[in-house]
Amino acid sequence: MLHVTSFSGGRLCHSSGILRKEVLAAKMKHYEVEILDGKTKDKLCFLDKVEPNATIGEIKSMFHKSHPQWYPARQSIRLDAKGKSLKDEDVLQHLPVGTTATFYFRDLGAQISWVTVFLTEYTGPLVLYLMFYFRVPLIYASKYDFSTSKHWVVHLACMCHSFHFLKRLLETLFVHRFSHGTMPLRNIFKNCTYYWGFAAWMAYYINHPLYTPPIYGEQQIRLALILFLFCQIGNFSIHIALRNLRPPGSKTRKIPYPTKNPFTWIFVLVSCPNYTYELGSWLGFTLMTQCLPVAFFTLVGFIQMTVWAKGKHRSYLKEFRDYPPLRSPILPFIL
């Protein structure tokens, strides 16, 4: 009997301890949030009575009310001044903070939507290339104004180049789902310089009146066209597969796997096959035109896509413990 009483008392003490914690948690209905400048450590904002389930995105909106010049997309909110930016979906009560949470703010600068950037950087090459193709005045000698090339590969190259960038524009409008809504405004100048500059450089030589066709003639051109079209279809197939992984309005990340579409089976060996197919397309265009500026553009693009692919591959490995170990970032078994 005494043993039973002692046991019940222990349970009673344990239960009362839990009850006290629940009461304490119930009393703590709100957080206090202070936001400091990430560089100077000056206090920029103090938010009182913030709900425990408030997200970082909501805190950004509250901060924006007191500082209208810093709209949410322009804000980087961090736990440490030199740390990483918190995600908009992070919940306050799940972060390692006390009842008074201190965050650090960094201004990301003026922002612009990804869609606007993509539409701008892809429209430029399309228009510029066509200007060189139609040989508008002031590009070549006046006697060649609005003349046409006698080589059919020049016309084929124009169709392939135009198709590629029209495809990119349509994918931007109807296929891609962006995890981030904006990017720094300065990036549009850098991106446009890259795409527009290379497009003009390539187009100048391919459409030049003195252009000479590939050394192996029709065989080389036909092989290059097959490679180009194959990789364009493959690239589009991967974009559709990636789109289907993320529901509209969601930032959910999943491991991409092959689907019934044979062009997606490359997922068995590669983490970023969209870059693999993109590389193949430009290799085909290089082979088709046998033009040095195109080869240089392909090389620079390959280097940049390798950097992106390695970064994405690392994030997959970090986020998913069951990520397929056989995959390489961009080239099967090589890179």
C-alpha positions in Angstrom: 0.0 0.0 0.0 2.8 2.3 0.9 4.6 1.4 -2.3 1.5 2.3 -4.3 1.2 5.6 -2.6 4.8 6.5 -3.2 4.5 5.6 -6.9 1.3 7.8 -7.2 3.0 10.7 -5.5 5.9 10.4 -8.0 3.5 10.5 -10.9 1.7 13.4 -9.3 4.9 15.4 -9.0 5.9 14.6 -12.5 2.4 15.6 -13.8 2.5 18.8 -11.8 5.9 19.6 -13.4 4.5 19.2 -16.9 1.5 21.3 -15.9 3.7 24.1 -14.7 5.6 24.0 -18.1 2.3 24.1 -20.0 1.1 27.0 -17.9 4.4 28.9 -18.5 4.1 28.2 -22.2 0.5 29.4 -22.2 1.5 32.6 -20.5 4.2 33.2 -23.1 1.8 34.0 -25.9 4.0 36.4 -27.8 7.6 37.1 -28.7 9.5 40.4 -28.7 11.6 40.9 -31.9 14.4 43.3 -32.3 16.1 43.8 -35.7 19.6 45.2 -35.8 21.6 46.5 -38.7 24.0 43.7 -39.8 26.9 46.1 -40.3 26.6 48.8 -37.5 24.6 46.7 -35.0 22.2 49.7 -34.6 18.7 48.9 -33.6 16.4 49.4 -36.6 13.1 48.1 -35.4 11.4 46.6 -32.3 8.4 44.5 -32.8 6.2 43.8 -29.7 3.7 40.9 -29.3 4.8 38.8 -32.3 2.9 35.5 -32.5 5.0 32.4 -31.9 3.9 30.9 -35.2 4.8 34.0 -37.2 7.1 33.3 -40.2 10.2 35.2 -41.2 8.2 36.3 -44.2 5.6 37.9 -41.9 8.3 39.5 -39.8 9.7 41.0 -43.0 6.3 42.5 -43.8 6.1 44.0 -40.3 9.6 45.5 -40.7 8.6 46.9 -44.0 5.8 48.9 -42.4 8.3 50.9 -40.3 10.9 51.0 -43.1 9.0 51.3 -46.5 12.2 51.7 -48.5 13.1 48.0 -47.7 10.4 45.9 -49.2 10.4 42.2 -48.1 12.2 40.9 -51.3 15.0 43.3 -50.5 15.5 42.1 -47.0 17.9 39.5 -45.7 17.1 38.5 -42.1 19.7 36.5 -40.2 20.3 35.0 -36.8 23.9 36.1 -36.9 25.3 39.2 -38.7 27.6 37.1 -40.8 25.3 34.1 -41.0 23.0 32.8 -43.8 19.7 34.4 -44.6 16.7 32.7 -43.0 14.0 31.4 -45.2 10.7 33.2 -45.5 8.9 30.0 -44.3 11.0 29.6 -41.1 8.7 29.8 -38.1 9.7 32.0 -35.1 9.1 29.5 -32.3 11.1 26.9 -34.1 14.2 29.0 -34.3 17.0 29.0 -31.6 15.9 32.3 -30.0 14.7 33.4 -26.6 11.5 35.3 -25.8 13.2 38.4 -27.1 14.5 37.4 -30.5 17.4 39.3 -32.1 17.8 39.3 -35.8 20.2 41.0 -38.1 19.2 42.8 -41.3 21.1 43.2 -44.6 19.9 45.2 -47.5 20.1 43.0 -50.7 19.7 46.1 -52.9 17.0 46.8 -55.5 15.4 43.6 -56.7 13.8 42.5 -60.0 11.7 39.5 -60.7 13.3 36.4 -62.3 10.7 36.3 -65.0 11.6 39.9 -66.1 15.3 39.1 -66.1 14.8 35.9 -68.2 12.5 37.6 -70.6 14.9 40.4 -71.1 18.1 38.4 -71.4 16.5 35.9 -73.9 14.7 38.5 -76.1 17.9 40.3 -76.8 19.7 37.4 -78.5 16.7 36.6 -80.5 16.3 40.1 -81.9 20.0 40.8 -82.3 20.7 37.6 -84.2 17.8 38.4 -86.6 19.3 41.9 -87.2 22.6 40.3 -88.4 20.7 37.6 -90.3 18.7 40.2 -92.3 21.9 42.3 -92.6 20.3 45.5 -91.6 22.3 48.7 -92.6 25.5 49.7 -90.7 26.5 46.1 -89.8 28.3 45.1 -93.0 29.3 47.0 -96.1 26.4 48.9 -97.6 26.3 46.7 -100.7 25.2 43.8 -98.5 22.3 45.6 -96.9 19.3 43.3 -96.6 21.0 40.7 -98.8 20.8 37.0 -98.0 23.4 34.3 -97.7 23.9 31.8 -100.4 24.7 29.0 -97.9 21.7 27.0 -96.6 23.5 26.3 -93.3 23.3 30.0 -92.5 19.5 29.9 -92.8 19.4 26.7 -90.8 21.5 28.2 -88.0 19.2 31.2 -87.8 16.2 28.8 -87.4 18.0 26.8 -84.7 19.1 29.9 -82.8 15.7 31.5 -83.0 14.0 28.2 -82.0 16.3 27.9 -78.9 15.6 31.3 -77.6 11.8 31.2 -78.4 11.8 27.9 -76.4 13.5 29.6 -73.5 11.0 32.5 -73.5 8.0 30.2 -73.6 9.5 28.0 -70.8 9.9 31.2 -68.7 6.3 32.1 -69.1 4.6 28.7 -68.9 7.0 26.1 -67.5 9.5 27.3 -64.9 8.5 27.6 -61.2 11.0 29.8 -59.4 11.9 29.1 -55.7 12.9 32.8 -55.4 10.7 35.5 -56.8 13.4 38.1 -57.3 17.1 38.7 -57.9 19.3 41.8 -57.5 18.7 44.4 -60.2 22.4 44.6 -61.0 22.3 41.0 -62.3 20.2 42.0 -65.3 23.0 44.1 -66.6 25.6 41.3 -66.1 23.3 38.7 -67.7 22.3 40.8 -70.6 25.9 41.7 -71.4 26.7 38.0 -71.5 23.8 36.8 -73.6 23.4 39.8 -75.9 27.2 40.2 -76.4 27.8 36.6 -77.3 24.7 36.6 -79.6 26.0 39.6 -81.5 29.5 38.1 -81.8 28.2 34.8 -83.1 25.7 36.3 -85.4 28.2 38.7 -86.9 30.5 35.9 -88.2 27.8 33.3 -89.1 25.9 35.8 -91.2 28.9 37.5 -92.6 29.0 37.7 -96.4 32.4 36.0 -96.4 31.3 33.1 -94.1 32.4 29.7 -95.3 30.4 26.5 -94.5 31.7 23.6 -92.4 34.5 21.6 -93.9 32.7 18.3 -94.1 29.6 19.8 -95.7 26.1 18.3 -95.5 27.1 15.3 -93.5 28.5 17.5 -90.7 25.5 19.8 -90.8 22.9 17.0 -90.6 24.7 15.3 -87.8 24.9 18.6 -85.9 21.2 19.2 -86.5 20.2 15.8 -85.1 22.4 16.4 -82.0 20.9 19.9 -81.5 17.2 18.8 -81.9 17.7 15.7 -79.7 19.2 17.8 -76.9 16.6 20.5 -77.2 13.8 17.9 -76.7 15.8 16.5 -73.8 16.2 19.8 -72.2 12.5 20.6 -72.5 11.6 17.1 -71.1 13.8 17.8 -68.0 12.2 21.2 -67.4 8.8 19.6 -67.5 9.9 16.8 -65.1 11.3 19.4 -62.6 8.2 21.5 -62.9 6.0 18.6 -61.9 8.1 18.1 -58.8 7.0 21.4 -57.3 3.3 22.2 -56.9 2.2 25.8 -57.8 3.1 28.3 -55.2 5.3 25.8 -53.3 9.0 25.8 -52.5 9.0 22.1 -51.8 12.2 20.3 -52.9 12.2 16.6 -53.9 14.7 14.2 -55.5 14.1 14.1 -59.3 13.8 10.6 -60.7 13.3 9.3 -64.2 9.8 9.3 -65.6 8.2 7.3 -68.5 9.7 9.9 -70.8 13.0 8.3 -72.1 14.7 11.7 -72.2 14.5 11.8 -68.4 16.3 8.4 -67.9 19.5 10.3 -67.7 18.5 11.2 -64.1 19.9 7.8 -63.2 23.4 9.1 -63.9 23.2 12.9 -63.6 21.9 15.4 -61.1 21.3 18.3 -63.5 20.5 16.8 -67.0 19.0 20.1 -68.1 22.6 21.4 -68.2 23.8 18.3 -69.9 21.3 18.7 -72.7 22.0 22.4 -72.9 25.7 21.6 -73.4 24.8 19.1 -76.1 22.6 21.7 -77.9 25.4 24.2 -78.1 27.9 21.5 -79.1 25.6 20.7 -82.0 25.3 24.4 -82.9 29.1 24.7 -82.8 29.5 21.6 -85.1 26.8 23.0 -87.4 28.3 26.5 -87.9 32.0 25.6 -87.3 32.3 29.1 -85.9 35.0 30.0 -83.3 32.7 32.5 -81.3 30.1 29.8 -80.9 32.7 27.3 -79.6 33.9 29.9 -77.1 30.3 30.6 -76.0 29.8 26.9 -75.5 33.0 26.6 -73.4 32.1 29.5 -71.2 28.6 28.2 -70.8 29.9 24.8 -69.9 32.1 26.2 -67.2 29.3 28.2 -65.7 26.8 25.3 -65.9 29.3 23.1 -64.2 29.6 25.5 -61.3 25.8 25.6 -61.0 25.5 21.8 -61.3 28.1 21.1 -58.6 26.3 23.5 -56.3 23.0 21.9 -56.8 24.5 18.4 -56.5 26.0 19.3 -53.1 22.7 20.7 -51.9 20.9 17.5 -52.9 23.5 15.4 -51.0 23.2 17.6 -48.0 19.4 17.7 -48.0 18.6 14.1 -48.9 20.3 11.2 -47.1 18.9 8.7 -49.6 20.1 10.6 -52.6 21.3 8.2 -55.4 25.1 7.8 -55.0 25.7 7.0 -58.7 24.8 10.4 -60.0 27.4 13.0 -61.1 26.6 16.8 -61.3 26.6 17.3 -65.1 28.6 14.6 -67.0 28.0 10.9 -66.2 31.0 9.3 -64.3 33.2 12.3 -65.2 32.1 15.6 -63.7 
